[in-house]
Amino acid sequence: MNWDDCRLFFACAEAGSLRKAAIELGVDSATVTRRMDRLEEQLGHRLLVRYKNGVKLTPFGLSVFEEVASMMRATQNISRLSHAGDLRGLIRLAVTEGLGTYWILPKLIDWQRANNLLTIDFRASMQEADVSRLEADIAIQFHRPAAADLKIVKLGRLHTYPFVSADYRNRFGVPKSLAEAVEHRFVEQASPLLDEEVMKRALSVDDLSGIVGIRTNASSAVLYAVELGAGIGVLPSYALNFCPQLVPVDMGVEYSLDIFMIYHPDLKKSERHMRVIEWLKRIFDPRFYPCFRDEFIHPVDLMRSMGDTGRTARERIYSAINFGASHLTGTSLRPAPRVAVASVDEEPIE
């Protein structure tokens, strides 16, 4: 039995599709199909049930999948041991997009220059990476995983708050209560990692039609839309530290999530991984960065108390306001009327 075929089977099962696995691995679909047929013939059992839109594991396939996952973990552990004292190599870091873009990446640039033999494979996404299935070495996310064999560290607490641009405030004002908020336009972030009902509950409405003008899965898109005056958007409470032009909206609501770092205990044997882990602990330490304390601090007070801790992030140029202002000069913006809109079904996922 060919080990490469086993790894290919693992990739197909993870992707849920022979075609997607072929794309991810950079091989043609015919090769994937032929090698899966060969592996099933060698084992004498069907591993995957193949449908028009993808594949699913058979009971036997699930058992093989778990064994292959165990073998891959063992292989990775051996690799970690062989590089335990080596401060060069690749570190795969997966983090939720907002934390990655606004907080970690600006600080990572200077840190990586001081550790220039390390390559950080930085994945900022609103899809959680499964450390137990080797999708990342280190993951930072909002959900505490159930896997008992992983090291889980609470880094802090992310507080979010509604913001608008100064342009939006000057044109339309800002709500001072949730009752007034329903007359304004919102930018909503939608993601499997976020509670889809939070905004409905906060505004005490059953339907967001005519309230949400833009819905996006990306934290960076929320910021960009808010900067351009699209409406009220929920951003990290420390948003003023990297975008001081924003205006907090005090309408009696804030939302918080715990931040967890997850990694395999065997990483303690790897000096290069532990160097990254200790650095991540430092940049989320609530003693130095009060934005990650358990208690909520208003964004204006936070900006004062954090002082220069946001300097690196502020030096990153989010130019949407300046860019947008030059194009909006002379235009007349009015709140869009609240109208009912037909829902559009999502495209099926393969």
Secondary structure as UniProt FT lines:
FT   HELIX           3..15
FT   HELIX           18..25
FT   HELIX           29..43
FT   STRAND          48..51
FT   TURN            52..53
FT   STRAND          54..57
FT   HELIX           59..82
FT   TURN            83..85
FT   STRAND          89..95
FT   HELIX           97..98
FT   HELIX           99..104
FT   HELIX           105..114
FT   TURN            115..117
FT   STRAND          118..124
FT   HELIX           131..133
FT   STRAND          138..141
FT   TURN            148..149
FT   STRAND          151..164
FT   HELIX           166..172
FT   HELIX           178..181
FT   TURN            182..183
FT   STRAND          186..189
FT   TURN            192..193
FT   TURN            196..197
FT   HELIX           198..203
FT   TURN            209..211
FT   STRAND          212..216
FT   HELIX           219..227
FT   TURN            228..229
FT   STRAND          232..236
FT   TURN            237..238
FT   HELIX           239..242
FT   TURN            244..245
FT   STRAND          247..248
FT   STRAND          255..263
FT   HELIX           265..269
FT   HELIX           271..283
FT   TURN            286..288
FT   HELIX           290..292
FT   HELIX           299..306
FT   HELIX           307..310
FT   HELIX           311..315
FT   HELIX           320..328
FT   TURN            329..330
//
